[in-house]
Amino acid sequence: MKCARCASLVVTEVFVDYHADGGGMSFLGYRCPICGDIMDPTILRHRDGACAPTHSHARRRPGPLLVDGRR
Ligand SMILES: [Zn+2]
């Protein structure tokens, strides 16, 4: 498996979530030794289901400032 950020090979690691109910829930994930990106099943599921930003929801670029500070 390759890193989504830098395309280097990732390593499998066991991660522990100490904040989970009951504490100490462990799960397998992937860590990139080059850039440090971490991927787990939840992150991968969210990345697959993420939708691309649409132009209609994009923040409008402000126009140039006039000499008196107005746009
Ligand atoms: Zn990486």
PDB file of the backbone (N, CA, C, O) and the ligand in Angstrom, with CONECT records:
HET     ZN  A 101       1
ATOM      1  N   MET A   1       0.849  -1.175   0.000  1.00  0.00           N
ATOM      2  CA  MET A   1       0.000   0.000   0.000  1.00  0.00           C
ATOM      3  C   MET A   1       0.895   1.237   0.000  1.00  0.00           C
ATOM      4  O   MET A   1       1.950   1.250   0.634  1.00  0.00           O
ATOM      5  N   LYS A   2       0.463   2.279  -0.717  1.00  0.00           N
ATOM      6  CA  LYS A   2       1.250   3.505  -0.818  1.00  0.00           C
ATOM      7  C   LYS A   2       0.546   4.653  -0.104  1.00  0.00           C
ATOM      8  O   LYS A   2      -0.677   4.696   0.024  1.00  0.00           O
ATOM      9  N   CYS A   3       1.379   5.575   0.351  1.00  0.00           N
ATOM     10  CA  CYS A   3       0.883   6.756   1.049  1.00  0.00           C
ATOM     11  C   CYS A   3       0.111   7.647   0.075  1.00  0.00           C
ATOM     12  O   CYS A   3       0.539   7.861  -1.060  1.00  0.00           O
ATOM     13  N   ALA A   4      -1.025   8.160   0.532  1.00  0.00           N
ATOM     14  CA  ALA A   4      -1.835   9.033  -0.312  1.00  0.00           C
ATOM     15  C   ALA A   4      -1.198  10.409  -0.469  1.00  0.00           C
ATOM     16  O   ALA A   4      -1.513  11.133  -1.414  1.00  0.00           O
ATOM     17  N   ARG A   5      -0.310  10.774   0.442  1.00  0.00           N
ATOM     18  CA  ARG A   5       0.286  12.108   0.386  1.00  0.00           C
ATOM     19  C   ARG A   5       1.590  12.131  -0.410  1.00  0.00           C
ATOM     20  O   ARG A   5       1.806  13.046  -1.205  1.00  0.00           O
ATOM     21  N   CYS A   6       2.475  11.123  -0.208  1.00  0.00           N
ATOM     22  CA  CYS A   6       3.796  11.199  -0.839  1.00  0.00           C
ATOM     23  C   CYS A   6       4.117   9.961  -1.674  1.00  0.00           C
ATOM     24  O   CYS A   6       5.196   9.888  -2.262  1.00  0.00           O
ATOM     25  N   ALA A   7       3.215   8.992  -1.742  1.00  0.00           N
ATOM     26  CA  ALA A   7       3.349   7.782  -2.569  1.00  0.00           C
ATOM     27  C   ALA A   7       4.473   6.857  -2.112  1.00  0.00           C
ATOM     28  O   ALA A   7       4.883   5.987  -2.881  1.00  0.00           O
ATOM     29  N   SER A   8       4.984   7.009  -0.896  1.00  0.00           N
ATOM     30  CA  SER A   8       5.963   6.069  -0.352  1.00  0.00           C
ATOM     31  C   SER A   8       5.238   4.841   0.191  1.00  0.00           C
ATOM     32  O   SER A   8       4.028   4.865   0.414  1.00  0.00           O
ATOM     33  N   LEU A   9       5.983   3.793   0.395  1.00  0.00           N
ATOM     34  CA  LEU A   9       5.385   2.604   0.987  1.00  0.00           C
ATOM     35  C   LEU A   9       5.055   2.877   2.451  1.00  0.00           C
ATOM     36  O   LEU A   9       5.819   3.545   3.147  1.00  0.00           O
ATOM     37  N   VAL A  10       3.920   2.363   2.917  1.00  0.00           N
ATOM     38  CA  VAL A  10       3.509   2.551   4.296  1.00  0.00           C
ATOM     39  C   VAL A  10       3.734   1.265   5.077  1.00  0.00           C
ATOM     40  O   VAL A  10       3.833   0.185   4.494  1.00  0.00           O
ATOM     41  N   VAL A  11       3.816   1.382   6.392  1.00  0.00           N
ATOM     42  CA  VAL A  11       3.996   0.222   7.248  1.00  0.00           C
ATOM     43  C   VAL A  11       2.737   0.030   8.085  1.00  0.00           C
ATOM     44  O   VAL A  11       2.043   0.989   8.425  1.00  0.00           O
ATOM     45  N   THR A  12       2.458  -1.232   8.411  1.00  0.00           N
ATOM     46  CA  THR A  12       1.311  -1.554   9.245  1.00  0.00           C
ATOM     47  C   THR A  12       1.696  -1.358  10.702  1.00  0.00           C
ATOM     48  O   THR A  12       2.782  -1.754  11.123  1.00  0.00           O
ATOM     49  N   GLU A  13       0.805  -0.748  11.468  1.00  0.00           N
ATOM     50  CA  GLU A  13       1.059  -0.523  12.885  1.00  0.00           C
ATOM     51  C   GLU A  13      -0.209  -0.783  13.672  1.00  0.00           C
ATOM     52  O   GLU A  13      -1.318  -0.681  13.148  1.00  0.00           O
ATOM     53  N   VAL A  14      -0.028  -1.120  14.936  1.00  0.00           N
ATOM     54  CA  VAL A  14      -1.164  -1.242  15.848  1.00  0.00           C
ATOM     55  C   VAL A  14      -1.285   0.086  16.589  1.00  0.00           C
ATOM     56  O   VAL A  14      -0.335   0.541  17.226  1.00  0.00           O
ATOM     57  N   PHE A  15      -2.457   0.698  16.498  1.00  0.00           N
ATOM     58  CA  PHE A  15      -2.730   1.962  17.187  1.00  0.00           C
ATOM     59  C   PHE A  15      -3.664   1.682  18.356  1.00  0.00           C
ATOM     60  O   PHE A  15      -4.496   0.777  18.296  1.00  0.00           O
ATOM     61  N   VAL A  16      -3.520   2.456  19.410  1.00  0.00           N
ATOM     62  CA  VAL A  16      -4.362   2.297  20.594  1.00  0.00           C
ATOM     63  C   VAL A  16      -5.098   3.597  20.838  1.00  0.00           C
ATOM     64  O   VAL A  16      -4.484   4.661  20.925  1.00  0.00           O
ATOM     65  N   ASP A  17      -6.436   3.512  20.951  1.00  0.00           N
ATOM     66  CA  ASP A  17      -7.265   4.679  21.249  1.00  0.00           C
ATOM     67  C   ASP A  17      -7.583   4.657  22.738  1.00  0.00           C
ATOM     68  O   ASP A  17      -8.466   3.923  23.182  1.00  0.00           O
ATOM     69  N   TYR A  18      -6.866   5.456  23.497  1.00  0.00           N
ATOM     70  CA  TYR A  18      -7.063   5.481  24.949  1.00  0.00           C
ATOM     71  C   TYR A  18      -8.326   6.231  25.344  1.00  0.00           C
ATOM     72  O   TYR A  18      -8.744   6.172  26.501  1.00  0.00           O
ATOM     73  N   HIS A  19      -8.945   6.942  24.388  1.00  0.00           N
ATOM     74  CA  HIS A  19     -10.156   7.693  24.694  1.00  0.00           C
ATOM     75  C   HIS A  19     -11.422   6.909  24.360  1.00  0.00           C
ATOM     76  O   HIS A  19     -12.526   7.395  24.607  1.00  0.00           O
ATOM     77  N   ALA A  20     -11.285   5.709  23.807  1.00  0.00           N
ATOM     78  CA  ALA A  20     -12.450   4.896  23.471  1.00  0.00           C
ATOM     79  C   ALA A  20     -13.135   4.426  24.758  1.00  0.00           C
ATOM     80  O   ALA A  20     -12.512   4.334  25.816  1.00  0.00           O
ATOM     81  N   ASP A  21     -14.440   4.130  24.635  1.00  0.00           N
ATOM     82  CA  ASP A  21     -15.171   3.597  25.789  1.00  0.00           C
ATOM     83  C   ASP A  21     -14.473   2.339  26.279  1.00  0.00           C
ATOM     84  O   ASP A  21     -14.180   1.441  25.490  1.00  0.00           O
ATOM     85  N   GLY A  22     -14.211   2.271  27.554  1.00  0.00           N
ATOM     86  CA  GLY A  22     -13.509   1.128  28.109  1.00  0.00           C
ATOM     87  C   GLY A  22     -12.007   1.312  28.033  1.00  0.00           C
ATOM     88  O   GLY A  22     -11.267   0.605  28.718  1.00  0.00           O
ATOM     89  N   GLY A  23     -11.545   2.235  27.226  1.00  0.00           N
ATOM     90  CA  GLY A  23     -10.123   2.561  27.124  1.00  0.00           C
ATOM     91  C   GLY A  23      -9.308   1.474  26.469  1.00  0.00           C
ATOM     92  O   GLY A  23      -9.610   0.288  26.608  1.00  0.00           O
ATOM     93  N   GLY A  24      -8.299   1.867  25.770  1.00  0.00           N
ATOM     94  CA  GLY A  24      -7.352   0.917  25.224  1.00  0.00           C
ATOM     95  C   GLY A  24      -7.820   0.121  24.033  1.00  0.00           C
ATOM     96  O   GLY A  24      -7.304  -0.973  23.803  1.00  0.00           O
ATOM     97  N   MET A  25      -8.789   0.620  23.249  1.00  0.00           N
ATOM     98  CA  MET A  25      -9.198  -0.109  22.050  1.00  0.00           C
ATOM     99  C   MET A  25      -8.062  -0.035  21.027  1.00  0.00           C
ATOM    100  O   MET A  25      -7.577   1.055  20.724  1.00  0.00           O
ATOM    101  N   SER A  26      -7.640  -1.166  20.501  1.00  0.00           N
ATOM    102  CA  SER A  26      -6.565  -1.170  19.525  1.00  0.00           C
ATOM    103  C   SER A  26      -7.101  -1.548  18.144  1.00  0.00           C
ATOM    104  O   SER A  26      -8.101  -2.255  18.014  1.00  0.00           O
ATOM    105  N   PHE A  27      -6.414  -1.060  17.133  1.00  0.00           N
ATOM    106  CA  PHE A  27      -6.815  -1.348  15.761  1.00  0.00           C
ATOM    107  C   PHE A  27      -5.593  -1.252  14.863  1.00  0.00           C
ATOM    108  O   PHE A  27      -4.615  -0.580  15.192  1.00  0.00           O
ATOM    109  N   LEU A  28      -5.660  -1.928  13.731  1.00  0.00           N
ATOM    110  CA  LEU A  28      -4.566  -1.884  12.764  1.00  0.00           C
ATOM    111  C   LEU A  28      -4.724  -0.670  11.864  1.00  0.00           C
ATOM    112  O   LEU A  28      -5.834  -0.304  11.477  1.00  0.00           O
ATOM    113  N   GLY A  29      -3.610  -0.063  11.542  1.00  0.00           N
ATOM    114  CA  GLY A  29      -3.613   1.073  10.636  1.00  0.00           C
ATOM    115  C   GLY A  29      -2.305   1.101   9.868  1.00  0.00           C
ATOM    116  O   GLY A  29      -1.477   0.198   9.986  1.00  0.00           O
ATOM    117  N   TYR A  30      -2.135   2.134   9.093  1.00  0.00           N
ATOM    118  CA  TYR A  30      -0.934   2.292   8.280  1.00  0.00           C
ATOM    119  C   TYR A  30      -0.298   3.632   8.605  1.00  0.00           C
ATOM    120  O   TYR A  30      -0.993   4.630   8.791  1.00  0.00           O
ATOM    121  N   ARG A  31       1.022   3.650   8.671  1.00  0.00           N
ATOM    122  CA  ARG A  31       1.755   4.892   8.904  1.00  0.00           C
ATOM    123  C   ARG A  31       2.830   5.017   7.848  1.00  0.00           C
ATOM    124  O   ARG A  31       3.518   4.048   7.529  1.00  0.00           O
ATOM    125  N   CYS A  32       2.970   6.207   7.311  1.00  0.00           N
ATOM    126  CA  CYS A  32       4.011   6.472   6.328  1.00  0.00           C
ATOM    127  C   CYS A  32       5.278   6.878   7.079  1.00  0.00           C
ATOM    128  O   CYS A  32       5.256   7.864   7.817  1.00  0.00           O
ATOM    129  N   PRO A  33       6.378   6.149   6.912  1.00  0.00           N
ATOM    130  CA  PRO A  33       7.605   6.502   7.615  1.00  0.00           C
ATOM    131  C   PRO A  33       8.273   7.753   7.049  1.00  0.00           C
ATOM    132  O   PRO A  33       9.168   8.309   7.685  1.00  0.00           O
ATOM    133  N   ILE A  34       7.857   8.203   5.876  1.00  0.00           N
ATOM    134  CA  ILE A  34       8.472   9.374   5.252  1.00  0.00           C
ATOM    135  C   ILE A  34       7.782  10.667   5.703  1.00  0.00           C
ATOM    136  O   ILE A  34       8.442  11.575   6.208  1.00  0.00           O
ATOM    137  N   CYS A  35       6.458  10.754   5.524  1.00  0.00           N
ATOM    138  CA  CYS A  35       5.767  12.007   5.854  1.00  0.00           C
ATOM    139  C   CYS A  35       4.955  11.918   7.133  1.00  0.00           C
ATOM    140  O   CYS A  35       4.493  12.942   7.637  1.00  0.00           O
ATOM    141  N   GLY A  36       4.771  10.716   7.672  1.00  0.00           N
ATOM    142  CA  GLY A  36       4.065  10.568   8.942  1.00  0.00           C
ATOM    143  C   GLY A  36       2.562  10.456   8.823  1.00  0.00           C
ATOM    144  O   GLY A  36       1.873  10.412   9.842  1.00  0.00           O
ATOM    145  N   ASP A  37       2.030  10.408   7.611  1.00  0.00           N
ATOM    146  CA  ASP A  37       0.583  10.285   7.431  1.00  0.00           C
ATOM    147  C   ASP A  37       0.101   8.971   8.041  1.00  0.00           C
ATOM    148  O   ASP A  37       0.753   7.936   7.909  1.00  0.00           O
ATOM    149  N   ILE A  38      -1.036   9.030   8.702  1.00  0.00           N
ATOM    150  CA  ILE A  38      -1.623   7.843   9.323  1.00  0.00           C
ATOM    151  C   ILE A  38      -2.958   7.564   8.668  1.00  0.00           C
ATOM    152  O   ILE A  38      -3.772   8.469   8.481  1.00  0.00           O
ATOM    153  N   MET A  39      -3.182   6.302   8.319  1.00  0.00           N
ATOM    154  CA  MET A  39      -4.448   5.882   7.735  1.00  0.00           C
ATOM    155  C   MET A  39      -4.973   4.702   8.522  1.00  0.00           C
ATOM    156  O   MET A  39      -4.231   3.770   8.833  1.00  0.00           O
ATOM    157  N   ASP A  40      -6.237   4.744   8.837  1.00  0.00           N
ATOM    158  CA  ASP A  40      -6.883   3.595   9.474  1.00  0.00           C
ATOM    159  C   ASP A  40      -8.178   3.334   8.703  1.00  0.00           C
ATOM    160  O   ASP A  40      -8.530   4.112   7.816  1.00  0.00           O
ATOM    161  N   PRO A  41      -8.889   2.258   9.025  1.00  0.00           N
ATOM    162  CA  PRO A  41     -10.097   1.955   8.251  1.00  0.00           C
ATOM    163  C   PRO A  41     -11.111   3.102   8.239  1.00  0.00           C
ATOM    164  O   PRO A  41     -11.771   3.329   7.225  1.00  0.00           O
ATOM    165  N   THR A  42     -11.238   3.818   9.341  1.00  0.00           N
ATOM    166  CA  THR A  42     -12.195   4.930   9.393  1.00  0.00           C
ATOM    167  C   THR A  42     -11.750   6.066   8.484  1.00  0.00           C
ATOM    168  O   THR A  42     -12.562   6.626   7.746  1.00  0.00           O
ATOM    169  N   ILE A  43     -10.469   6.409   8.531  1.00  0.00           N
ATOM    170  CA  ILE A  43      -9.948   7.482   7.667  1.00  0.00           C
ATOM    171  C   ILE A  43     -10.124   7.100   6.198  1.00  0.00           C
ATOM    172  O   ILE A  43     -10.561   7.922   5.393  1.00  0.00           O
ATOM    173  N   LEU A  44      -9.786   5.857   5.844  1.00  0.00           N
ATOM    174  CA  LEU A  44      -9.918   5.424   4.448  1.00  0.00           C
ATOM    175  C   LEU A  44     -11.377   5.460   4.004  1.00  0.00           C
ATOM    176  O   LEU A  44     -11.670   5.844   2.871  1.00  0.00           O
ATOM    177  N   ARG A  45     -12.298   5.062   4.891  1.00  0.00           N
ATOM    178  CA  ARG A  45     -13.725   5.077   4.546  1.00  0.00           C
ATOM    179  C   ARG A  45     -14.185   6.524   4.310  1.00  0.00           C
ATOM    180  O   ARG A  45     -14.940   6.790   3.375  1.00  0.00           O
ATOM    181  N   HIS A  46     -13.739   7.435   5.139  1.00  0.00           N
ATOM    182  CA  HIS A  46     -14.134   8.842   4.967  1.00  0.00           C
ATOM    183  C   HIS A  46     -13.530   9.429   3.697  1.00  0.00           C
ATOM    184  O   HIS A  46     -14.182  10.219   3.015  1.00  0.00           O
ATOM    185  N   ARG A  47     -12.297   9.056   3.371  1.00  0.00           N
ATOM    186  CA  ARG A  47     -11.673   9.578   2.155  1.00  0.00           C
ATOM    187  C   ARG A  47     -12.391   9.071   0.923  1.00  0.00           C
ATOM    188  O   ARG A  47     -12.555   9.812  -0.047  1.00  0.00           O
ATOM    189  N   ASP A  48     -12.834   7.789   0.944  1.00  0.00           N
ATOM    190  CA  ASP A  48     -13.541   7.233  -0.210  1.00  0.00           C
ATOM    191  C   ASP A  48     -14.894   7.907  -0.392  1.00  0.00           C
ATOM    192  O   ASP A  48     -15.326   8.119  -1.525  1.00  0.00           O
ATOM    193  N   GLY A  49     -15.563   8.242   0.689  1.00  0.00           N
ATOM    194  CA  GLY A  49     -16.898   8.816   0.609  1.00  0.00           C
ATOM    195  C   GLY A  49     -16.908  10.324   0.505  1.00  0.00           C
ATOM    196  O   GLY A  49     -17.965  10.934   0.344  1.00  0.00           O
ATOM    197  N   ALA A  50     -15.730  10.932   0.596  1.00  0.00           N
ATOM    198  CA  ALA A  50     -15.684  12.389   0.557  1.00  0.00           C
ATOM    199  C   ALA A  50     -16.050  12.891  -0.827  1.00  0.00           C
ATOM    200  O   ALA A  50     -15.635  12.322  -1.836  1.00  0.00           O
ATOM    201  N   CYS A  51     -16.814  13.942  -0.864  1.00  0.00           N
ATOM    202  CA  CYS A  51     -17.175  14.509  -2.151  1.00  0.00           C
ATOM    203  C   CYS A  51     -16.288  15.728  -2.416  1.00  0.00           C
ATOM    204  O   CYS A  51     -15.830  16.408  -1.499  1.00  0.00           O
ATOM    205  N   ALA A  52     -16.076  15.962  -3.658  1.00  0.00           N
ATOM    206  CA  ALA A  52     -15.252  17.100  -4.053  1.00  0.00           C
ATOM    207  C   ALA A  52     -16.003  18.397  -3.773  1.00  0.00           C
ATOM    208  O   ALA A  52     -17.228  18.445  -3.884  1.00  0.00           O
ATOM    209  N   PRO A  53     -15.280  19.433  -3.414  1.00  0.00           N
ATOM    210  CA  PRO A  53     -15.968  20.706  -3.172  1.00  0.00           C
ATOM    211  C   PRO A  53     -16.628  21.202  -4.452  1.00  0.00           C
ATOM    212  O   PRO A  53     -16.088  21.064  -5.550  1.00  0.00           O
ATOM    213  N   THR A  54     -17.782  21.769  -4.284  1.00  0.00           N
ATOM    214  CA  THR A  54     -18.493  22.289  -5.451  1.00  0.00           C
ATOM    215  C   THR A  54     -18.286  23.792  -5.535  1.00  0.00           C
ATOM    216  O   THR A  54     -18.074  24.470  -4.530  1.00  0.00           O
ATOM    217  N   HIS A  55     -18.353  24.281  -6.735  1.00  0.00           N
ATOM    218  CA  HIS A  55     -18.111  25.704  -6.948  1.00  0.00           C
ATOM    219  C   HIS A  55     -19.168  26.552  -6.244  1.00  0.00           C
ATOM    220  O   HIS A  55     -18.872  27.650  -5.773  1.00  0.00           O
ATOM    221  N   SER A  56     -20.412  26.041  -6.171  1.00  0.00           N
ATOM    222  CA  SER A  56     -21.482  26.847  -5.588  1.00  0.00           C
ATOM    223  C   SER A  56     -21.276  27.079  -4.094  1.00  0.00           C
ATOM    224  O   SER A  56     -21.802  28.050  -3.549  1.00  0.00           O
ATOM    225  N   HIS A  57     -20.514  26.199  -3.415  1.00  0.00           N
ATOM    226  CA  HIS A  57     -20.269  26.370  -1.986  1.00  0.00           C
ATOM    227  C   HIS A  57     -18.910  27.016  -1.711  1.00  0.00           C
ATOM    228  O   HIS A  57     -18.556  27.235  -0.553  1.00  0.00           O
ATOM    229  N   ALA A  58     -18.159  27.318  -2.743  1.00  0.00           N
ATOM    230  CA  ALA A  58     -16.839  27.893  -2.548  1.00  0.00           C
ATOM    231  C   ALA A  58     -16.954  29.342  -2.080  1.00  0.00           C
ATOM    232  O   ALA A  58     -17.880  30.061  -2.453  1.00  0.00           O
ATOM    233  N   ARG A  59     -16.003  29.746  -1.263  1.00  0.00           N
ATOM    234  CA  ARG A  59     -15.967  31.129  -0.800  1.00  0.00           C
ATOM    235  C   ARG A  59     -15.650  32.030  -1.985  1.00  0.00           C
ATOM    236  O   ARG A  59     -14.779  31.729  -2.803  1.00  0.00           O
ATOM    237  N   ARG A  60     -16.371  33.134  -2.059  1.00  0.00           N
ATOM    238  CA  ARG A  60     -16.162  34.051  -3.170  1.00  0.00           C
ATOM    239  C   ARG A  60     -14.871  34.826  -2.961  1.00  0.00           C
ATOM    240  O   ARG A  60     -14.559  35.267  -1.855  1.00  0.00           O
ATOM    241  N   ARG A  61     -14.145  34.977  -4.031  1.00  0.00           N
ATOM    242  CA  ARG A  61     -12.899  35.750  -3.965  1.00  0.00           C
ATOM    243  C   ARG A  61     -13.256  37.236  -3.908  1.00  0.00           C
ATOM    244  O   ARG A  61     -14.007  37.735  -4.746  1.00  0.00           O
ATOM    245  N   PRO A  62     -12.717  37.926  -2.923  1.00  0.00           N
ATOM    246  CA  PRO A  62     -13.041  39.351  -2.841  1.00  0.00           C
ATOM    247  C   PRO A  62     -12.395  40.109  -4.000  1.00  0.00           C
ATOM    248  O   PRO A  62     -11.330  39.739  -4.494  1.00  0.00           O
ATOM    249  N   GLY A  63     -13.054  41.152  -4.408  1.00  0.00           N
ATOM    250  CA  GLY A  63     -12.535  41.985  -5.479  1.00  0.00           C
ATOM    251  C   GLY A  63     -11.376  42.835  -4.980  1.00  0.00           C
ATOM    252  O   GLY A  63     -11.064  42.833  -3.789  1.00  0.00           O
ATOM    253  N   PRO A  64     -10.750  43.551  -5.881  1.00  0.00           N
ATOM    254  CA  PRO A  64      -9.608  44.378  -5.464  1.00  0.00           C
ATOM    255  C   PRO A  64     -10.061  45.509  -4.557  1.00  0.00           C
ATOM    256  O   PRO A  64     -11.179  46.011  -4.682  1.00  0.00           O
ATOM    257  N   LEU A  65      -9.188  45.905  -3.647  1.00  0.00           N
ATOM    258  CA  LEU A  65      -9.475  47.024  -2.757  1.00  0.00           C
ATOM    259  C   LEU A  65      -9.324  48.337  -3.522  1.00  0.00           C
ATOM    260  O   LEU A  65      -8.403  48.515  -4.319  1.00  0.00           O
ATOM    261  N   LEU A  66     -10.242  49.233  -3.257  1.00  0.00           N
ATOM    262  CA  LEU A  66     -10.134  50.564  -3.840  1.00  0.00           C
ATOM    263  C   LEU A  66      -9.182  51.390  -2.980  1.00  0.00           C
ATOM    264  O   LEU A  66      -8.806  50.978  -1.883  1.00  0.00           O
ATOM    265  N   VAL A  67      -8.809  52.525  -3.472  1.00  0.00           N
ATOM    266  CA  VAL A  67      -7.869  53.390  -2.772  1.00  0.00           C
ATOM    267  C   VAL A  67      -8.391  53.744  -1.377  1.00  0.00           C
ATOM    268  O   VAL A  67      -7.611  53.848  -0.431  1.00  0.00           O
ATOM    269  N   ASP A  68      -9.740  53.934  -1.245  1.00  0.00           N
ATOM    270  CA  ASP A  68     -10.294  54.318   0.046  1.00  0.00           C
ATOM    271  C   ASP A  68     -10.625  53.096   0.922  1.00  0.00           C
ATOM    272  O   ASP A  68     -11.259  53.266   1.963  1.00  0.00           O
ATOM    273  N   GLY A  69     -10.227  51.894   0.548  1.00  0.00           N
ATOM    274  CA  GLY A  69     -10.431  50.697   1.369  1.00  0.00           C
ATOM    275  C   GLY A  69     -11.695  49.925   1.053  1.00  0.00           C
ATOM    276  O   GLY A  69     -11.883  48.830   1.581  1.00  0.00           O
ATOM    277  N   ARG A  70     -12.586  50.467   0.192  1.00  0.00           N
ATOM    278  CA  ARG A  70     -13.813  49.739  -0.165  1.00  0.00           C
ATOM    279  C   ARG A  70     -13.513  48.736  -1.268  1.00  0.00           C
ATOM    280  O   ARG A  70     -12.501  48.831  -1.963  1.00  0.00           O
ATOM    281  N   ARG A  71     -14.419  47.770  -1.410  1.00  0.00           N
ATOM    282  CA  ARG A  71     -14.311  46.799  -2.502  1.00  0.00           C
ATOM    283  C   ARG A  71     -15.284  47.154  -3.600  1.00  0.00           C
ATOM    284  O   ARG A  71     -15.352  46.459  -4.614  1.00  0.00           O
TER     285      ARG A  71
HETATM  286 ZN    ZN A 101       3.765   9.747   3.048  1.00  0.00          ZN2+
END
